[in-house]
């Protein structure tokens, strides 16, 4: 787990809310605090859909909503003349990308050990902090998956031209 302090706030917000930079993530949960507090539960409620839609694997392939589908709603909550008091988003890397990172790093997992690579984005009214993490099904002595995720995330930040300082 590493913590990154974002240097260019406006540039980062544009990438988060107005570009596809973070579209390889699912939204687990979110909170946006402006004049009101808005809580977003990213769990997909499959019972909302018809039986045919539920069986369509392309419609609901994950348990959580894609960030790209929720991003416009979050943008509407955040945009305006006043900055939010705070916000927090907990994102999960898409499983296919997580598998590629693990495979590339030589770590084999059939899904029984690692649930998700997580990214928490927090804004406290002044600074944006990003925190990587690992969600597991069991305790892991091996820190390789965490190290692989941190390395991959640093490359992601560099590829997206996101300025940061390690905390």
VENHUNOR-V145968 format. One record per backbone hydrogen bond with DSSP energy under -0.5 kcal/mol. NH is the residue of the N-H (numbers start at 0). CO is the residue of the C=O. E is the energy in kcal/mol with one decimal. If there is no record, write none. Layout:
# VENHUNOR-V145968
nh=NH co=CO e=E
nh=NH co=CO e=E
This chain:
# VENHUNOR-V145968
nh=3 co=129 e=-3.0
nh=4 co=164 e=-3.5
nh=5 co=3 e=-0.6
nh=5 co=127 e=-2.7
nh=6 co=162 e=-2.2
nh=8 co=6 e=-1.1
nh=11 co=7 e=-2.5
nh=12 co=8 e=-2.7
nh=13 co=9 e=-2.1
nh=14 co=10 e=-2.0
nh=15 co=11 e=-2.8
nh=16 co=12 e=-2.8
nh=17 co=13 e=-2.3
nh=18 co=14 e=-0.6
nh=21 co=14 e=-0.5
nh=22 co=19 e=-1.8
nh=24 co=21 e=-1.1
nh=25 co=91 e=-3.0
nh=26 co=64 e=-3.0
nh=27 co=25 e=-0.7
nh=27 co=89 e=-2.9
nh=28 co=89 e=-1.3
nh=29 co=39 e=-2.2
nh=30 co=87 e=-2.6
nh=31 co=37 e=-2.3
nh=32 co=85 e=-3.0
nh=33 co=31 e=-0.6
nh=33 co=35 e=-3.2
nh=37 co=31 e=-3.2
nh=37 co=35 e=-0.5
nh=38 co=36 e=-0.5
nh=39 co=29 e=-3.4
nh=40 co=38 e=-0.5
nh=41 co=27 e=-2.2
nh=41 co=39 e=-0.7
nh=43 co=62 e=-2.9
nh=45 co=43 e=-1.2
nh=47 co=44 e=-2.0
nh=48 co=45 e=-1.5
nh=53 co=49 e=-2.5
nh=54 co=50 e=-1.6
nh=55 co=51 e=-0.8
nh=55 co=52 e=-0.6
nh=56 co=54 e=-0.9
nh=58 co=55 e=-1.1
nh=59 co=55 e=-1.5
nh=64 co=26 e=-0.7
nh=64 co=41 e=-2.0
nh=66 co=24 e=-2.6
nh=68 co=65 e=-1.0
nh=69 co=65 e=-1.3
nh=70 co=66 e=-2.8
nh=72 co=69 e=-0.6
nh=73 co=69 e=-2.1
nh=74 co=70 e=-2.6
nh=75 co=71 e=-2.1
nh=76 co=72 e=-1.8
nh=77 co=73 e=-1.9
nh=78 co=74 e=-3.0
nh=84 co=32 e=-2.3
nh=85 co=32 e=-1.4
nh=86 co=122 e=-1.8
nh=87 co=30 e=-2.5
nh=88 co=120 e=-2.3
nh=89 co=28 e=-2.9
nh=90 co=88 e=-0.7
nh=90 co=118 e=-3.3
nh=91 co=25 e=-2.3
nh=92 co=116 e=-2.5
nh=93 co=23 e=-2.8
nh=96 co=93 e=-0.7
nh=97 co=93 e=-2.1
nh=98 co=94 e=-2.6
nh=99 co=95 e=-1.7
nh=100 co=96 e=-2.0
nh=101 co=97 e=-2.4
nh=102 co=98 e=-2.7
nh=103 co=99 e=-2.7
nh=104 co=100 e=-1.6
nh=105 co=102 e=-1.5
nh=106 co=101 e=-2.9
nh=107 co=105 e=-0.6
nh=114 co=112 e=-0.5
nh=114 co=134 e=-2.7
nh=115 co=134 e=-1.9
nh=117 co=115 e=-0.6
nh=117 co=132 e=-2.3
nh=118 co=90 e=-2.5
nh=119 co=130 e=-2.7
nh=120 co=88 e=-2.9
nh=120 co=118 e=-0.5
nh=121 co=119 e=-0.6
nh=121 co=128 e=-2.8
nh=122 co=86 e=-2.9
nh=123 co=126 e=-1.7
nh=128 co=121 e=-2.8
nh=128 co=126 e=-0.5
nh=129 co=3 e=-3.0
nh=130 co=119 e=-2.3
nh=131 co=1 e=-2.1
nh=132 co=117 e=-1.8
nh=134 co=115 e=-3.1
nh=135 co=133 e=-0.6
nh=136 co=112 e=-3.1
nh=137 co=112 e=-0.7
nh=146 co=142 e=-2.4
nh=147 co=143 e=-2.8
nh=148 co=144 e=-2.3
nh=149 co=145 e=-2.4
nh=150 co=146 e=-2.4
nh=151 co=147 e=-2.5
nh=152 co=148 e=-2.6
nh=153 co=149 e=-2.1
nh=154 co=150 e=-1.8
nh=155 co=151 e=-2.2
nh=156 co=152 e=-2.6
nh=157 co=153 e=-2.2
nh=158 co=154 e=-2.9
nh=159 co=155 e=-2.0
nh=160 co=157 e=-1.2
nh=161 co=156 e=-2.7
nh=162 co=160 e=-0.6
nh=164 co=4 e=-2.3
nh=166 co=2 e=-2.7
